[in-house]
Amino acid sequence: MRVDFYGIYRPIAGGKTIEFELERGATLRDLLEAVVARFPSLRIELLDREGQLYPWIPLYVNGRNPRLWADGLDRLIGVADVLSVFSPIASGKINVEETRKLQGDETP
């Protein structure tokens, strides 16, 4: 499985594209665990204390947002799938909606 890193995560991973080999039947959650196992400094960047993906981290599988899937991070992924992990700050703009939720401000 291929993981493409963008923004602040690229230097941590040491490049844009990193290949991961996981067992058949692996989930997106398994792939994220493999990512933070290989790059431990990404754990604090991507996951909270319970190991859950922070809501403000934009990531996509084959261009689709896994948060919109019924099974979310527990969806099976295949060897040809590509996970794209973007920095929460892109083009100088942070994910404002998620930041407001964390601060308790739901105003658009």
N, C-alpha and C positions, 0 to 999 in steps of 0.2 A: 504494500500500500504506500502511496506517495503522500507526503505532507509538504505543503508549500507554506513557508513562513513569510510574513510581511511586516514592515515597520520595525518596531523595537524588538521583535522576536527573531528576526533574521540573524543579527550578530550573536545572539545567545545560542542559536542552533548552529551557527557557523556556516550558514549558507541558505539559499532559497529553498532548495528541494532536497528532502531527506527521505530515503526509502526505509520502510519498516516491513519486516516479515512477521506475520501473525498466523496463528493456527486458523484453519477453516472454522467458520462459525463465530469469528471474532466480531465484537460489537464496536461501535464508535467509542464507547466508554473504555473498552480494552485498548484501543489505539491511543486514546488520550493518556492512559496509564503508561503505555509503552513510551510515549513522547516524554513524559515527565521522569520516567525511569532513566532514559538515555540522557536527558538534559535536566538534572535536578533543580537548577535555578529557575526553570519554567514553572515548577509546581506552585510557588508563591504568586507567580504572575497570572496563572490560569485557574487555579483551584483554591477553594476556601478550605477551612480547617477540616471540614467533613469530606473533602475530596470532590465537592460539587463544582462544576464549571461556573465561574462568575457570570452573571447575566449580561454584563457589559462587554464580554469578549465576543467579537464577531467571528464566527466560523461557519464554514459552508462545506458540504460534501457534494462534489460534482456540481457546484454552483447553487445548491439548495440549502436553505436554512433548516438544520435538524430540529430546531426548537418548534417547528411547525408540524413535525411528525408526531403521530400518536405515541410511538415508542421512543421518541427523542434519542438520547444517547445510547439507548439499549437496542437500537436498530442494527441488524447484521450489516456488515460491510464486506465488500469483496476486494480481491487483489488489484482490480483495475480502478478502484475508487480513489479519488483525490480529495484529501482534506486540506482546506485552505484556512489558515489561522491568521487573522488580521489583528493589527494593533487597535486598541480601543480609540486611539487618536489617529484619524486619517485626514489628510489635507488640512491639518490644523484644527479639525473639528472633532470634539469628543462625542461619544454616544450620549447625547444630552438627555434623552428620555430615560435611560437606565440610571444615569447619575441623579436625576430628579427623584426617581423612585426611592433610591437609597437615602436621599435626604428627606423623604416624606413629602415632597412637593409634586403633586400630580398635575399641575397646571401646564397646559401645552405651550 
